[in-house]
Amino acid sequence: DVSKGRGALKNLLVGSVAHKVAASASVPVLLVR
């Protein structure tokens, strides 16, 4: 199913972006502490 594959790819992309955002957001917190 093409639409299913596209959804999985989108989820993977969103997940990686969210992971990067979370990582970059946690760095200043560590520096402040």
N, CA, C and O of each residue as an XYZ file, in Angstrom:
132
protein
N       0.854     -1.207      0.000
C       0.000      0.000      0.000
C       0.884      1.250      0.000
O       1.683      1.452      0.915
N       0.738      2.071     -1.013
C       1.600      3.250     -1.172
C       1.329      4.282     -0.078
O       2.261      4.836      0.504
N       0.050      4.534      0.198
C      -0.300      5.549      1.195
C       0.193      5.144      2.584
O       0.587      5.989      3.387
N       0.164      3.830      2.853
C       0.631      3.333      4.145
C       2.137      3.554      4.282
O       2.621      3.975      5.333
N       2.877      3.260      3.195
C       4.322      3.462      3.199
C       4.673      4.922      3.378
O       5.618      5.267      4.087
N       3.897      5.781      2.722
C       4.134      7.219      2.823
C       3.890      7.697      4.255
O       4.620      8.544      4.769
N       2.866      7.150      4.886
C       2.553      7.524      6.266
C       3.673      7.116      7.211
O       4.034      7.858      8.125
N       4.224      5.914      6.975
C       5.320      5.424      7.807
C       6.551      6.305      7.629
O       7.247      6.623      8.593
N       6.809      6.696      6.379
C       7.959      7.548      6.087
C       7.792      8.906      6.761
O       8.743      9.466      7.306
N       6.558      9.425      6.711
C       6.270     10.720      7.334
C       6.450     10.629      8.849
O       7.008     11.534      9.469
N       5.975      9.534      9.437
C       6.118      9.338     10.877
C       7.592      9.269     11.268
O       8.001      9.813     12.294
N       8.383      8.590     10.431
C       9.815      8.461     10.692
C      10.484      9.831     10.648
O      11.320     10.160     11.490
N      10.096     10.627      9.641
C      10.661     11.963      9.482
C      10.284     12.852     10.662
O      11.131     13.538     11.235
N       9.000     12.830     11.015
C       8.517     13.637     12.143
C       9.199     13.201     13.438
O       9.540     14.028     14.283
N       9.392     11.889     13.578
C      10.028     11.357     14.776
C      11.473     11.816     14.902
O      11.920     12.183     15.989
N      12.206     11.797     13.786
C      13.611     12.212     13.798
C      13.727     13.704     14.076
O      14.625     14.144     14.795
N      12.810     14.483     13.498
C      12.813     15.935     13.721
C      12.494     16.232     15.180
O      13.139     17.075     15.804
N      11.499     15.540     15.722
C      11.115     15.738     17.118
C      12.270     15.359     18.043
O      12.499     16.007     19.064
N      12.997     14.296     17.670
C      14.131     13.841     18.467
C      15.233     14.902     18.478
O      15.838     15.172     19.515
N      15.486     15.499     17.312
C      16.509     16.545     17.212
C      16.100     17.771     18.017
O      16.924     18.375     18.705
N      14.829     18.134     17.927
C      14.323     19.298     18.668
C      14.442     19.057     20.170
O      14.853     19.943     20.919
N      14.079     17.849     20.601
C      14.159     17.508     22.020
C      15.611     17.533     22.492
O      15.902     17.993     23.596
N      16.521     17.037     21.652
C      17.940     17.006     21.999
C      18.495     18.422     22.105
O      19.214     18.744     23.051
N      18.160     19.268     21.130
C      18.664     20.642     21.129
C      18.033     21.449     22.253
O      18.631     22.409     22.738
N      16.824     21.066     22.673
C      16.141     21.778     23.753
C      16.722     21.370     25.107
O      16.726     22.166     26.047
N      17.213     20.129     25.208
C      17.745     19.637     26.476
C      19.157     20.155     26.731
O      19.594     20.204     27.881
N      19.872     20.540     25.685
C      21.249     21.023     25.837
C      21.305     22.320     26.652
O      22.088     22.389     27.599
N      20.511     23.354     26.328
C      20.535     24.586     27.127
C      20.137     24.332     28.575
O      20.660     24.976     29.484
N      19.218     23.403     28.794
C      18.786     23.073     30.156
C      19.960     22.511     30.951
O      20.148     22.847     32.120
N      20.751     21.648     30.300
C      21.917     21.065     30.963
C      22.959     22.141     31.256
O      23.620     22.111     32.294
N      23.099     23.098     30.327
C      24.073     24.169     30.508
C      23.663     25.091     31.648
O      24.505     25.569     32.409
N      22.356     25.336     31.759
C      21.854     26.209     32.822
C      22.086     25.566     34.181
O      22.467     26.239     35.139
N      21.852     24.248     34.257
C      22.062     23.541     35.506
C      23.562     23.398     35.756
O      23.967     22.825     36.768
